[in-house]
Amino acid sequence: MPTHICKNCGTSFEGNFCCNCGQSSHVEKIDATYFLHDIPHSVFHVDKGFFYTLKRMFADPGTALKRYLQGQRVQHYRPFAYVLLMSTICTLLIKGINYLINVRFEKEHPGHVLEFGHSLFVKYPSLLIFLMIPVLSLITWVSFVRRPFNYWEHFLVNTYLAANLNVFLLVISLFQLLRYYISDSYAVNYVIFMCFFMAYYGHAFGSLMADSGKLRNNIIILIGMNFLLATAYMTAFVYTGMMTEWTVK
């Protein structure tokens, strides 16, 4: 029986699963086939590792993603399950925050309600984040095309990062609620989201690519990448109506 070296913990073992951590000896390459398997698995199965993944994706996303791509995967929540769960949780919480804003508004302005917009993406901004994953993956892959990761590996990286962008949306909604209670202003400020977004992506990809390429070159690439990412997101915000101010009815 052949001997394997576990890519997750480094233990030498025989058989199909590591005797130390339980990871499979068959670590799939990140490609289209990987995602064709992962999507139904994510929808119909619940794996362990959600809080571990959440912590790692905020504490040190670049290192966590690099290790995942190298095969250290057993402790992580699977990518599509993670982004779907994070999107659902944050969407429900944002809906609750908007409800609190509207309740207060109706008390102060009887007979009137705040109209949050007719666009599907205004009501469900997490949907836009999810649909932007292929676009962002293309941008990050082209930016680092000479580095050792293929498009589908970039797709996986952006899937995990997109899940955490939902948390930034939630933070903005909480700020919006606080601002309304303090100053009666209910304007949505996506500039804050873009600042969080670019800082997070710069940190994640800076760490992910730290071992490949010179620091100066990486910084230049990261600046250009963030410019393209910000342009893509701002264009999406405009064309989906998310930049439209709330109206009173």
N, C-alpha and C positions, 0 to 999 in steps of 0.2 A: 504494500500500500504506500503511495507516495506521501512524502512529508511536506507540509505547507508551513509558511511563515505568516501568521495573522497580520494583516495590514492595519488592524485597529490597535492591537496591544503588543505585537511583536513576538508572541508566543509560538514556539514550534509545536505542531500537532499533526495527527493523522486523521483522516475522515473528512466529513463535509462541514463540520462546525468546530470553531475554536473551543478547546476545553476550558479556557480561562474566562473569556468574555462572551462566547456564544455567537460571534460573527461568522457568517458563511465563508467557506473557503473560496467561493465563486463571487468575486467582486466585479460587478458589471462595469464595463466601460461606459462613460457618460456619452450617449448618442441618442438618436431618435428612438431606437428600440427600448432604451432605458425608460424614456418618458411614456411610451405606449404601455409599458407594464406599470409604471408608477401611478398614472392617472386613475385607472380603475381600482388599484390597490389603495390609493389615498381616499377614494370616495367610500369604499365598502369596508375598510378596516381601520381600527383605531390602534395606533402603536404607542409605546412608551416614549418618553424623552421630550415631551412638549416643553416643560419648564427648563430643562437643561438646554434645549435649543434656543429658547427665548433669551436665556441668560447669556449664552455664548454669542449670539448674534448681535447683542448690544455691547457686551464687554470687549470682545475682540473678534469682530466678524471676519476679518481677512484671514487670520490664523485658523479659525474654526472652519472656514470654507476651504482653505488650502488642505487641511487635514482630511476633510470629507472627500475632496477630489482624489486624494492619495489613498483612500480606502478606509479611513477611520470613521465608520458610519453607524455602528450599532447603537450608540447612545443618542443619535439624532432622530428627531421626528422627521418623517419623510416630507420632501419639499412641497408637493401639492396638498397634502393633508395640512401642512403648516400654514400655507398661504390661505387656504380655504377657511380654516378655523380662525385665524387672525382676522380675516376680512369679515367673517360673520360676527365675531365678538365686538369688533370696533364699530361695525355698522349699527348694531343694536344700541351700543352706548352712545354713539353720535345721535341716533334717532331720539334717545331719551333726553339728551342735552337740548336738542332743538325743540322738543316738547316743552321742557322747562322754560325756555326763552319765550315760546308762544303763550304759555299760561300766564306768565308775568305781563307780557305785552297786552293780552286781552283784559287783564285786570286794570291796567292803566289806561287802556283805550277801548272801552266797551263798544261792541258792535264792529270792531275791526280785528283782522287777523294778519299775521305776517305770511306772505307768500314766499316760500323758499325756492321757487323756480319750477318750471315745467319739465326741464331736461331730466332724463333718467339718471344721468351722471351727477346732477346736482343732488338728487335724492340718495343716490348710492355711489359716492365718490370712490369707494373701494373697488367698484367694478372697473372704473377707468384705470386704476393702478394695476389691476389684474390684466387688462387688455393691453397695457403698455409694456408688459414683460418682453414679448418678442422684439419690439422696437428698441428697447433699452439694451437687450442682449446683442442686437446687431451693432449698435453704437459702441458698446464696450468691447466687443470682439474685434471690430475694425480698428478701434483705437489701439488695441494690444495684439494685432494680428500676427506679429512676429514672436509672440510669447507662446509658451507651451500648452495653451488651452484652446480647444476647438469651440465652435459656436454653441454646441449643446451643453458644454461645461459652463460657458457664460450664461446660457439659459438657466441652468440650475442655480448658479450664483445669484442671478437677478430674481429668481423665484423666491429664494430665501430673503433677499434684501427687500423685495416688494412687500412681503408679509409685514416687515417691521415699519414700512412707510405708513401703514395703517395706524400705527401707534402715534406717529407724528400728526396725522389728521386728527386723532383723538385729542392730543395735546392742544392743537389749535382750537378745537371746539370748546375745550375747557377754558382756554384763554378768552374765547369769544363770550362764553357764559359769564365769566368774571368781569369782563369789560362791560357787558350790558348791565350788570348789577351795579357797577361803579359809575359809569358815565352815560348809560342809556344808549350806547352805540352798539348796533348789531351787525356792522359790516364784517364781511368775511375777508381775512387778509391772507392770501396765499403766498405772499412774499416770505412770510415766516416759514411756511412749508418748504419753499424753495431753498431757504438758508439751511434748514435741517437736512433736506434732501442732499444738497451738494456736499455739505460737511460729512454726512454719513457715507456717501458713495466715495468721496475722496479718501476717507479713513479706511474703508473696507478694501478698496482696490490698491491703495498705497501699500497696505500690509500684505495683500494677496500677491502683489507683483514685486515685493521688496527684494526677493532673491534672484530676480531675472532683470537685468538691465541696470544701467547706472542711475544713481539717485537723481541727477540733474535731468536726464532724459525722462525718467518716470514722472517727475514733477511737471515737465512740459506737456507730456501726454495726458496727465490727470487734469490739467487746466483745460486743455482742448476737449477732452472727454466730457468734463462737467459742463462746458459751454454748450456742447451738442445736446447733452441730456436735458439741460435747463431749457434750451430752445424747443426741444421736442415736447416737453411737459407744458410749457407756456402756450405753445401752439394748440395742444390738445385741450387745455383749459379754455382757451378762447373759442375754439370751434365746437366744443360741447356745451357752451353756455355757462360754464362754471364761474366765469368772471363777472357774470351779471349780478347786480346788486339785488338784495331782497326787496320786495315791494309790499306796500300795505294795501289790503283790500277791505 
